[in-house]
Amino acid sequence: MKNYKTIILSNQEISPGYYRMRLLTPGFSESARPGQFLMMRVQQSLPPLLRRPFGIFRTGFLPADCDGMPPKEYTEILYKVVGRGTNIMADLHRGDKVEVLGPLGRGFDVGDPGEEKILVGGGIGLVPLYMLAESLSARSKVRLLMGGRNRDDILAVTEFERLGVETYVSTDDGSLGEEGLVTQVLERKLDKFPSSSVYACGPMPMLDAVYRICHRRQVPLQVSLEALMACGVGACLGCVVKGAGHAEDNPRYLCTCKQGPVFRAEQLDWSRLGEEPGYCEGCKS
């Protein structure tokens, strides 16, 4: 974990209301793992007071500006404009200064190389799955199921396909790909590939449906949770969720930012997940 006072390399709208931001982050990729996130201070003045959490989409290198200089290391995030913080971000430009803390949290366990993998992403929940697909595709057969309400919610298809990932798209209104829920596609894929492991990130109703499908079939599942966060390092306890075995007389809370955001499905109390005041179906930043 490191605090970067850095600059924006690019900030582009890639779909209505969705942006891709590239940040200069020397040394970041050495420690960043699939499923981790960063906390970003969007401007030096107040408000907003708190940093915003964003999943890491990918890291990479750009050519040096001139001979004899090292390549420029960058980190990319994708974000949806939903509130004050992300509205400020959408107006930022190349060269603007920001502050980033990361990488943070626990990421995905890539599992057995011999297992087939199914990744399920709903809307902006697709973000932490790219680095996972990049890591898995070199060692396992990977299938990606992307879902959204309409075509505007389907992001980065080309990037995943370039990794050699089998990609399936579904939208609620049928404006892109198959019409229907991404969980319906998951059911069919598990019928065909029952020994697969599943990795998922997206809104809570989707994650709950994915959990029920996998639990019924006894399929291994890891989920990346989205939560409102104030600190990102486990100090404020604002992002806790109830863990498996939680009871009023024997509380068991898990800190999303420190012990997650990725959890094995069996670590969580699915009957209570989403009840916490700080929980959301996507960070309302």
C-alpha positions in Angstrom: 0.0 0.0 0.0 1.3 3.4 -1.0 -0.2 6.9 -1.1 0.4 8.5 -4.6 0.1 12.2 -5.2 -0.1 11.9 -8.9 -1.7 13.1 -12.2 -4.3 11.9 -14.6 -3.0 10.6 -17.9 -6.5 10.4 -19.6 -10.1 10.5 -18.6 -12.6 9.4 -21.3 -16.3 8.6 -21.5 -16.6 5.1 -22.9 -20.4 4.7 -22.7 -23.1 7.1 -21.6 -22.4 7.9 -17.9 -19.3 5.5 -17.8 -15.7 6.7 -17.8 -12.2 5.2 -18.0 -9.5 7.0 -16.1 -5.8 6.3 -16.4 -3.5 7.4 -13.6 0.3 7.7 -13.4 1.3 5.2 -10.6 5.0 4.2 -10.6 5.5 0.9 -8.8 1.8 0.1 -8.4 1.6 -3.0 -10.7 4.3 -4.9 -8.7 1.9 -5.3 -5.8 -1.6 -5.0 -7.4 -3.5 -8.3 -7.4 -6.8 -9.2 -9.2 -9.8 -8.0 -7.1 -8.0 -5.3 -5.2 -9.1 -1.6 -5.1 -7.8 1.9 -4.5 -9.1 4.9 -2.6 -9.1 8.2 -4.5 -9.2 11.8 -3.3 -10.9 13.5 -6.2 -9.8 17.1 -5.3 -7.6 18.8 -2.7 -10.3 21.1 -1.5 -13.4 20.2 0.6 -16.0 18.9 0.0 -15.9 16.0 -0.7 -14.2 15.1 2.5 -13.8 11.3 2.0 -11.9 9.4 -0.6 -13.8 7.2 -3.0 -13.2 3.4 -3.5 -12.7 2.1 -7.0 -11.8 -1.4 -8.3 -8.6 -1.7 -10.2 -9.4 -2.5 -13.8 -5.8 -3.0 -15.0 -2.2 -1.8 -14.8 0.3 -1.4 -17.6 3.1 0.7 -19.1 3.2 3.4 -21.7 6.3 4.3 -23.8 8.7 6.9 -22.2 8.3 10.5 -23.3 11.9 10.5 -24.6 15.0 8.3 -24.9 16.7 7.4 -21.7 13.6 7.8 -19.5 11.7 4.8 -18.0 8.3 3.8 -19.3 5.3 5.4 -17.7 3.5 2.9 -15.4 -0.3 3.4 -15.1 -3.4 2.2 -13.4 -6.8 2.2 -14.9 -10.2 2.5 -13.3 -13.7 2.4 -14.8 -16.4 4.3 -13.0 -20.0 5.3 -13.3 -21.2 8.9 -12.6 -23.7 8.5 -9.8 -23.0 11.2 -7.2 -21.0 14.3 -6.2 -17.5 12.6 -6.2 -17.9 10.9 -9.6 -19.4 14.1 -11.1 -16.2 15.9 -10.1 -14.1 13.1 -11.6 -15.9 13.3 -14.9 -14.8 16.9 -15.3 -11.1 16.1 -14.7 -8.6 16.2 -17.5 -5.1 15.0 -18.5 -2.5 16.6 -16.1 -5.0 17.3 -13.3 -3.7 16.2 -9.8 -5.3 13.6 -7.7 -4.3 11.5 -4.6 -4.6 7.7 -4.7 -4.1 5.1 -1.9 -3.5 1.5 -2.9 -3.6 -1.2 -3.7 -5.9 -2.3 -0.9 -7.9 -5.3 0.2 -7.8 -9.0 -0.4 -8.2 -10.1 -4.0 -9.3 -13.3 -5.8 -7.8 -16.8 -5.2 -7.1 -18.0 -8.8 -7.6 -21.6 -7.7 -6.5 -24.8 -9.5 -5.1 -24.3 -13.0 -7.0 -27.4 -14.2 -10.4 -26.0 -13.3 -12.6 -24.2 -15.8 -13.6 -20.7 -14.6 -16.8 -18.8 -15.1 -16.7 -15.0 -14.4 -20.0 -13.2 -13.9 -20.0 -9.4 -14.0 -23.0 -7.1 -13.7 -22.6 -3.5 -15.0 -19.7 -1.7 -13.4 -19.1 -4.9 -11.3 -17.1 -6.1 -14.3 -14.1 -3.9 -13.3 -12.3 -6.3 -10.9 -12.7 -9.2 -13.3 -10.3 -8.0 -16.0 -7.1 -8.6 -14.1 -8.6 -11.9 -12.9 -9.3 -12.9 -16.5 -5.8 -11.8 -17.5 -4.3 -14.0 -14.8 -6.5 -17.0 -15.3 -6.5 -17.1 -19.1 -2.8 -18.2 -19.2 -3.6 -21.3 -17.2 -7.3 -22.1 -17.4 -10.3 -22.1 -19.7 -12.2 -18.9 -18.9 -15.7 -17.9 -19.8 -17.1 -14.4 -19.0 -20.8 -13.7 -18.6 -21.5 -9.9 -18.8 -24.9 -8.5 -17.8 -26.6 -5.1 -17.7 -29.9 -3.4 -17.9 -29.2 -2.2 -21.5 -26.3 -1.8 -24.0 -24.9 1.2 -22.2 -24.1 -1.0 -19.2 -21.9 -3.4 -21.2 -18.3 -2.3 -21.0 -14.8 -3.4 -22.2 -16.0 -6.4 -24.3 -13.1 -6.1 -26.7 -10.5 -6.0 -24.0 -11.7 -9.3 -22.6 -11.9 -10.9 -26.0 -8.3 -10.0 -26.7 -7.3 -12.1 -23.7 -8.9 -15.1 -25.4 -11.8 -15.2 -23.0 -15.1 -16.7 -24.2 -17.5 -13.8 -23.7 -21.3 -13.9 -23.5 -23.4 -10.7 -23.2 -27.0 -10.4 -22.0 -29.1 -7.3 -21.3 -32.5 -7.0 -19.5 -34.0 -5.2 -22.5 -32.3 -7.2 -25.3 -30.6 -4.1 -26.7 -27.2 -6.0 -26.8 -26.6 -9.7 -26.8 -29.2 -12.1 -25.4 -32.3 -10.7 -23.7 -32.7 -11.7 -20.1 -30.7 -11.9 -16.9 -27.0 -12.9 -16.7 -27.9 -15.5 -14.1 -30.0 -17.4 -16.7 -26.9 -17.7 -18.8 -25.0 -18.9 -15.7 -27.5 -21.7 -15.2 -27.0 -22.9 -18.8 -23.2 -22.8 -18.6 -23.2 -24.7 -15.3 -25.4 -27.3 -16.9 -22.8 -27.7 -19.6 -19.7 -27.2 -17.4 -20.7 -28.4 -13.9 -17.1 -28.6 -12.6 -16.4 -24.9 -13.1 -15.5 -22.4 -10.4 -17.4 -19.2 -10.4 -16.2 -15.6 -9.6 -18.7 -12.8 -9.5 -19.1 -9.0 -8.9 -22.1 -6.8 -9.4 -25.2 -5.5 -7.7 -26.5 -7.4 -4.6 -29.6 -8.9 -6.2 -27.4 -10.4 -8.9 -24.8 -11.7 -6.4 -27.6 -13.2 -4.3 -29.0 -15.1 -7.3 -25.5 -16.3 -8.3 -25.0 -17.5 -4.7 -28.2 -19.5 -4.7 -27.4 -21.1 -8.1 -23.9 -22.1 -7.0 -25.0 -23.2 -3.5 -27.7 -25.5 -5.0 -25.2 -27.1 -7.3 -22.3 -27.1 -4.8 -20.1 -25.0 -7.1 -17.2 -23.0 -5.6 -18.0 -19.3 -5.6 -16.0 -16.2 -4.8 -17.7 -12.8 -4.8 -16.4 -9.2 -4.8 -18.6 -7.0 -2.7 -19.3 -3.3 -3.3 -19.6 -1.1 -0.2 -19.5 2.5 0.9 -16.1 3.0 2.5 -14.6 5.9 4.5 -11.0 4.8 5.1 -10.3 1.7 3.0 -7.9 0.2 5.6 -10.2 -1.3 8.3 -10.1 1.6 10.8 -13.6 3.1 10.6 -15.6 -0.2 10.4 -18.1 1.6 8.1 -18.1 -1.2 5.5 -18.7 -4.3 7.7 -21.0 -7.1 6.6 -22.3 -10.1 8.6 -20.3 -13.2 8.3 -21.5 -16.9 8.4 -22.6 -17.9 11.9 -23.5 -14.3 12.9 -25.9 -14.0 15.8 -26.9 -11.2 18.1 -25.3 -12.9 21.1 -22.3 -14.0 19.0 -21.6 -11.3 16.4 -19.4 -12.1 13.5 -18.6 -9.1 11.3 -16.3 -9.0 8.3 -14.7 -5.7 7.2 -15.2 -5.4 3.4 -12.1 -3.2 2.8 -9.7 -5.3 4.9 -10.9 -8.9 4.9 -12.4 -8.4 1.4 -13.6 -7.1 -0.9 -13.4 -10.7 -2.2 -14.9 -13.4 -0.1 -15.6 -17.1 -0.5 -19.4 -17.5 -0.5 -19.3 -19.7 2.6 -17.7 -16.9 4.6 -20.9 -14.7 4.4 -24.3 -14.7 6.0 -26.4 -14.5 2.9 -29.7 -14.2 4.8 -28.5 -10.9 6.2 -26.2 -9.6 3.5 -27.3 -6.1 2.4 -28.9 -5.1 5.7 -26.0 -3.0 6.8 -26.5 0.8 6.5 -23.2 1.2 4.6 -24.0 -1.5 2.0 -25.0 -0.5 -1.5 -25.6 -2.0 -4.9 -22.6 -0.2 -6.3 -20.7 2.6 -4.6 -22.9 5.7 -4.6 -19.9 8.0 -4.8 
